[in-house]
């Protein structure tokens, strides 16, 4: 008897490079594992404010460590991360509000495009050190992802409506209600209670807890074995 | 031609459950990978305080976009007062404990254990063991972790530390002698020295792992970069419980 797919919510913000890693890892597994991956564009400053946390980059040692960590992880996970030249300006001054509102609009109108558009925005900010705040930047990412010029413009217009702004606030609040203090935050919907995981480095643990087969960080399907009879640990 | 074992330093504090996870995983691999694991008992509160002070100093007169912390400079206190992180940690440790097969149980009075009681005496004791009986450091560290992070028992009083030492295999006489040595300047200085070494490597928390590679040391924070470390060392990662040990835990 086939089990219903397990619902997994990924709360993310394109401002967060670790969100990109978590996103790519889960996207690799969404057709291998019996999961229903739901992408939840959120706003990281909202989460930090609500939880009283602060971005690691603002602590000098953590910032330095993060730069080094990302250099290792980009090779390890094969995600083409490159640190923006003026990293603090990108994170603190430019931010991602317009981009996240745009992704919220995409999620509402064309959810099947959300993965591609998110990825193109990440490629801009976290791989090619390009802007993601101006309308033309967002439109360029949308078209590269496969949306037509008209569709992209229409979604951009929708981004500034109260409906979309409220939806982004709502999604961010939902993450906070699950206990998020940063992003990425993954929420796995179990039978008894949701299992909340912070960060992009818990995939192997997640696989173990859900009795799913872990095929490594690159999801090598040649390692696929017969379905395990091991039961979920949570 | 066999390579010399790669030196891996593990800076840890008993107060930190993630240190225990990193410790157990590396201990499991020390006879599987070509590494020389060197345990470095350190003092977490000092590292956190120093990083917070450094942050405070850099911000005053530094980049004005960055806000000066208002919650006081004892960063450890303000860190744990972030209840949300504390709540998250309580849940996550249960999952990690199962995954890594380390019997972690959250102490009832978490704040009391972490803030009011701390680990200074125990870390001085481990430093004393490190100087006199380095071959016993792994066992005694484990017994102290079992007390604080598995059985919710004290690790601050002399008889608590003595009990852990005896459980690890020391005689009462040896344990008492090591306890006496813990309060000497030699041991206090050695603990400071280990802690400063971690700090000089860029540590802002524990566990901090330093892998001495050919070109330069590679520094990793927390217990979730060991797979990456394996990759960089050219070793095979078999999860937190490698095959050779399955069934023995």
Interface residues (C-beta under 8 A of the other chain):
Chain A: X51 X52 X53 X58 X59 X60 X61 X62 X64 X65 X68 X69 X72 X73 X76 X88 X92 X93 X179 X180 X181 X195 X196 X197 X198 X199 X201 X202 X204 X205 X208 X209 X217 X233 X234
Chain B: X51 X54 X55 X58 X63 X65 X66 X82 X84 X85 X87 X88 X91 X92 X95 X96 X98 X99 X202 X203 X204 X218 X219 X221 X224 X225 X227 X228 X231 X232 X239
